[in-house]
Amino acid sequence: MKRNTNRTRGVLSATLVLLLPIGAVAQTTVLTNATVIDATGAPPIEDAAVVIEGNRITAIHTPSSSAPDPGDDGRVIDLGGAYVLPGLWNNHSHLGDLLPDPKGLLEDEPLPRAMIRAGRNAIDALKAGFTTLRITGDRDFIDVAWKEAFDSGAFVGPRIVAGGPPLSTDGDTDWLVRTGKGPEGIRAIVADNIANGVQLIKFLGSRMPPEELIAGIEEAHRHGVPVTIHGGDRTARIGAMAGAESMEHGNDLSDDTIRMMAEAGMFLDPTIQCNLSDEFIVERERLIAEAGYVAPPEVIEGRVRVSRADERSPEYANHARDVINKAYAAGIRLTTGSDSNPISEIGILEIEQFVFHGIPAMGAIQAATRNSAEMMGMLDDLGTVEVGKLADLIVLERNPLEHISHLRSLSMVIKDGKIVNRSEDEGQASFWELYLQD
């Protein structure tokens, strides 16, 4: 039996690299002396032992000393009281997109270059704790290709819920978007996206006549595929009536529409990071620093630059914040999605901003875990730390319920029961340097 009793973040990580060759899988893993935040909404479970057999959680013992010995082929990892949570989701991901694009890389970009950036973005996201990415628009089905690469084991990456190119009506000039003419044309491209391997259909509903949007929703549901819609108040009302599962953005939702969405059981992914005023950006940076997380200058400069690329007026940003809090109070299940890249950093900012906007820390954690899995019909397998679930987990050194920025105290990522190698390769350029610096 391999036993690890190191309790500090640095020593724990270093020891795991020595003990566990890349790709090695123990039959049984016991995470002992853990504090479990299971994302069900229950209080943390202290002095727990999480037992993983293969890729599933098979038991949670309290006290941790009551856990059975996993045997000579198993391993015990003493977390020293660290916090075990479900793996995070980012529900509004565009693997290959850039905003801003200071180097003009997206102008007539060849597909192979976009593929490389998309894969790098996804792999970095996993190392930051995002075990699942829900893709709400990528060119040429590159998300489907990376899903297949990760699922096959060709690369180690997050679970991908592929959405493929978003869909809109004939005449939409966005080069990333697939378009159809009339209700039958929309039905045809929905069916074709599904034939190309997507698990989600996204409509740019704000650009579509109601009859075409409704036809598209009906066609997706005929194939058993869920729908999400980009748009605002008018589009959300159509989606709620037509049975769409979720809404992206929705920053101008009225009280009546919020009520309709709650009654219809729609989820809302508000993508806060694209709707911040200067005041919110400055406040965010202060709150993160006060929690003790001072990033390298290139990261701080980069994430501020990304936020300012979509900067809003104070009036707009304040209204969007109020919509989120009204939706939460009405019982709408919120999910977290960054929209912008790199997911590894902007995705964490999105979860933090939920709390900075007034959502309770547990609500923000559930938005990034439980609600996300439920939205995609995957709650039986993912989204919480419970017996029977797949072992997609993160380990934090500090309690995110005390300050949400403690999501940054990440010391371990487990995906499908396997510990992710989070070490940086010597000589590898950062995402910021490659894509977001002049």
Disulfide bonds with the S-S distance in Angstrom:
none
